[in-house]
């Protein structure tokens, strides 16, 4: 099982903004589930250096999400799409009230893109 799914998601979204060392270290730790010692051997830095790199990199990822909110926006957009799909499935496309809700939701979704 992954050590922290949240960090994996952050790494997928923001990993390209990290240094190569930061990205590789997090990928080995979270993606490959290697220990600090194994990562130290593979990267040629100390175990303490690996730990420091992981903490610094995690902090940077969380700061990026705090500033950019890409994951939060994606989740909100997915919720809107799910609501829209539900409205479409429950409508017969002749109900004016449902069509108005669909139109409103489409405008809301387009405003987030």
C-alpha positions in Angstrom: 0.0 0.0 0.0 1.2 3.5 -0.7 2.6 5.5 2.2 0.6 8.6 1.4 -1.8 8.8 -1.5 -2.1 12.6 -1.0 1.6 13.1 -1.7 1.4 10.8 -4.7 -1.4 13.0 -6.2 0.5 16.1 -5.5 3.6 14.6 -7.1 1.6 13.7 -10.2 0.3 17.2 -10.5 3.3 19.3 -9.4 6.3 16.9 -9.7 7.6 18.7 -12.8 8.1 21.8 -10.7 10.5 20.0 -8.3 14.2 19.6 -8.8 15.2 16.3 -10.4 16.6 15.1 -7.0 13.5 16.0 -5.2 11.2 14.4 -7.7 13.3 11.2 -7.9 13.6 10.9 -4.2 9.8 11.2 -3.7 9.1 8.8 -6.5 11.4 6.2 -4.9 10.0 6.8 -1.5 6.3 7.0 -2.3 6.0 5.3 -5.7 8.6 2.5 -5.3 8.1 2.2 -1.5 11.9 2.2 -0.9 13.3 2.8 2.6 15.4 5.8 3.4 18.5 3.5 3.4 17.7 2.1 0.0 17.2 5.5 -1.4 20.4 6.7 0.1 22.3 3.8 -1.5 20.7 4.4 -4.9 21.1 8.2 -4.9 24.5 8.5 -3.2 23.3 10.8 -0.4 23.0 10.1 3.3 19.9 8.7 4.9 19.5 12.0 6.8 19.9 13.8 3.4 17.1 11.6 2.0 14.9 12.4 4.9 15.5 16.1 4.6 14.9 16.0 0.9 11.6 14.2 1.4 10.4 16.7 4.0 11.5 19.8 2.0 9.9 18.3 -1.2 6.6 17.5 0.5 6.5 21.0 2.0 7.1 22.5 -1.5 4.3 20.3 -3.0 1.8 21.4 -0.3 2.7 25.0 -0.8 2.2 24.7 -4.6 -1.3 23.3 -4.0 -2.1 26.0 -1.5 -1.1 28.7 -4.0 -2.5 27.1 -7.2 -5.3 24.9 -6.0 -5.2 22.7 -9.1 -6.3 19.6 -7.3 -9.1 21.3 -5.4 -10.3 22.9 -8.7 -10.2 19.5 -10.5 -12.2 17.8 -7.7 -14.8 20.6 -7.8 -15.0 20.3 -11.6 -15.4 16.6 -11.3 -18.3 17.1 -8.8 -20.0 19.5 -11.2 -19.6 17.0 -14.1 -21.1 14.3 -11.9 -24.1 16.5 -11.0 -24.6 17.4 -14.6 -24.5 13.8 -15.6 -27.2 13.1 -12.9 -29.4 15.8 -14.2 -29.1 14.6 -17.8 -29.9 11.0 -16.7 -33.0 12.1 -14.8 -34.4 14.3 -17.5 -36.4 13.5 -20.5 -34.9 16.7 -22.1 -38.4 18.3 -22.3 -38.6 19.4 -18.7 -37.8 23.1 -18.8 -36.8 23.3 -15.1 -34.2 20.5 -15.5 -32.9 22.1 -18.8 -32.5 25.4 -17.0 -30.5 23.7 -14.2 -28.3 22.0 -16.9 -27.7 25.3 -18.6 -26.8 27.0 -15.3 -24.4 24.2 -14.4 -22.8 24.3 -17.8 -22.1 28.0 -17.3 -20.6 27.3 -13.9 -18.4 24.6 -15.2 -17.2 26.7 -18.1 -16.3 29.5 -15.7 -14.0 27.1 -13.9 -12.1 26.0 -17.0 
